[in-house]
Amino acid sequence: KIIMCCCKCFFWCLEKFLKFINRNAYIITASYGYNFCRSAREAFSLITRNMVRAAVLDKVTDFLLFMGKLVVVGSVTVLAFYVFSGKLDGEVPLDLATPKLNYYFVPVIIIAISAYMISSCFFSVFSMAVDTLFLCFLLDLEKNDGEENPHYHMSKNLMKILNIKQKKTKEN
């Protein structure tokens, strides 16, 4: 029983690690066109070189995504409660037939669960965009680090936050 528990824990960790590598490898593949194995190696080494930045961004993003899900689920649930309880009968200018329910908590709970699943799908797209932008930012920093005339592709606001100076050239 202990061996089975250890195996479950090991395979759970392995699955999480492979999903992490897979996600970042696809971003590097899309950026440079490398094959999957080379992209996985590049992404892993890039993130390990910037581990503190990656950890901070990951936790801040997780918190913001969680708050976004809470706002969406909470507002949809409150709206469903008011609709099914009949508290919006005179408030809404539309001719909507309000359902007469004896137990309106069951549909409200079903709507809340559905709203959570749908918002999770939408926010996962946002999470992928944040990861993509973060890896592009790291690639931009590493590509231009140590150059005499660096040409960063990041926005001016981000350069100001990070206190990065871009040299003026005749083209700028």
C-alpha positions in Angstrom: 0.0 0.0 0.0 2.9 2.4 0.8 4.6 1.5 -2.5 1.4 2.2 -4.4 1.1 5.6 -2.6 4.7 6.5 -3.5 4.0 5.4 -7.2 0.9 7.7 -7.3 2.9 10.6 -5.9 5.8 10.0 -8.3 3.5 9.8 -11.4 1.5 12.8 -10.3 4.8 14.8 -10.1 6.0 13.4 -13.4 2.7 14.4 -15.1 2.9 18.0 -13.8 6.5 18.3 -14.9 5.8 17.0 -18.4 2.8 19.3 -18.8 5.0 22.2 -17.7 7.7 21.3 -20.2 5.2 20.6 -22.9 3.6 24.0 -22.6 6.8 25.9 -22.7 8.3 23.8 -25.4 5.4 24.6 -27.7 6.0 28.3 -27.1 9.7 28.1 -28.0 8.7 25.9 -31.1 6.3 28.7 -32.2 8.9 31.4 -31.6 11.9 29.8 -33.3 10.7 26.8 -35.2 13.0 24.3 -33.4 12.0 20.7 -33.0 10.1 19.7 -29.9 13.1 18.2 -27.9 15.4 21.2 -28.6 12.5 23.5 -27.7 11.9 21.7 -24.5 15.6 21.9 -23.5 15.8 25.6 -24.4 12.6 26.4 -22.5 13.7 24.5 -19.4 17.1 26.0 -19.3 15.7 29.5 -19.9 13.2 29.1 -17.0 15.8 27.6 -14.7 18.2 30.5 -15.4 15.3 32.9 -14.4 13.8 30.8 -11.7 12.9 33.6 -9.3 11.2 35.7 -12.0 9.3 32.6 -13.1 8.1 31.7 -9.6 6.9 35.2 -8.9 5.1 35.5 -12.2 3.5 32.1 -11.8 2.2 32.9 -8.3 0.9 36.4 -9.2 -0.7 35.0 -12.3 -2.3 32.1 -10.4 -3.7 34.6 -7.9 -5.1 37.0 -10.5 -6.7 34.1 -12.5 -8.2 32.8 -9.3 -9.7 36.2 -8.5 -11.0 36.5 -12.0 -12.7 33.1 -11.7 -14.2 34.1 -8.4 -15.6 37.4 -9.8 -17.1 35.6 -12.8 -18.6 32.7 -10.9 -19.8 35.0 -8.1 -21.5 37.4 -10.4 -23.2 34.7 -12.5 -24.3 32.9 -9.3 -25.8 36.0 -7.7 -27.6 36.9 -11.0 -28.9 33.3 -11.2 -30.1 33.5 -7.6 -32.0 36.7 -8.2 -33.5 35.4 -11.4 -34.7 32.1 -10.0 -35.8 33.5 -6.6 -38.1 36.0 -8.4 -36.4 39.1 -6.9 -35.9 40.6 -10.4 -39.6 40.4 -11.5 -40.3 44.2 -11.4 -36.7 45.3 -12.0 -36.1 43.9 -15.5 -37.7 45.8 -18.4 -37.8 42.7 -20.6 -40.8 40.4 -20.9 -39.1 37.3 -19.5 -41.1 34.6 -17.9 -39.6 34.0 -14.5 -39.7 30.3 -13.7 -41.6 29.4 -10.5 -39.4 27.0 -8.6 -39.9 25.5 -5.1 -36.2 24.8 -4.8 -34.2 27.3 -6.7 -30.8 26.4 -5.1 -30.3 23.3 -7.3 -30.2 25.2 -10.6 -28.2 28.0 -9.0 -25.6 25.4 -7.9 -25.5 23.8 -11.3 -25.1 27.2 -12.9 -22.3 28.1 -10.5 -20.4 24.8 -11.3 -20.9 25.4 -15.1 -19.7 29.0 -14.8 -16.6 27.8 -13.0 -15.8 25.2 -15.7 -16.4 27.7 -18.5 -14.4 30.5 -16.8 -11.6 28.0 -16.2 -11.4 27.3 -20.0 -11.3 31.0 -20.8 -8.8 31.8 -18.2 -6.5 29.0 -19.3 -6.2 30.8 -22.7 -5.2 33.9 -20.8 -2.7 31.9 -18.7 -1.1 30.6 -21.9 -0.8 34.1 -23.3 0.9 35.3 -20.0 3.4 32.4 -20.3 4.1 33.2 -23.9 4.7 36.8 -23.2 7.0 35.9 -20.3 9.1 33.5 -22.3 9.3 36.1 -25.1 10.4 38.7 -22.5 13.1 36.3 -21.2 14.3 35.6 -24.8 14.5 39.3 -25.5 16.5 39.9 -22.4 19.0 37.1 -23.1 19.3 37.9 -26.8 20.3 41.5 -26.1 22.2 41.1 -22.9 25.8 42.1 -23.3 25.4 43.6 -26.7 27.0 47.0 -27.4 23.8 48.4 -29.0 21.0 46.3 -27.7 17.7 46.5 -29.6 15.0 45.3 -27.3 11.5 44.4 -28.6 9.7 45.0 -25.3 7.5 48.0 -24.7 8.9 51.3 -23.4 6.8 50.9 -20.2 8.4 47.5 -19.4 11.8 48.9 -20.1 11.2 51.7 -17.7 9.9 49.3 -15.0 13.0 47.2 -15.4 15.3 50.2 -15.7 16.6 49.1 -19.1 18.1 51.7 -21.4 17.9 51.2 -25.2 20.7 52.9 -27.0 19.6 55.5 -29.6 20.7 54.7 -33.1 20.2 56.6 -36.4 17.2 54.3 -37.2 15.4 55.3 -34.0 
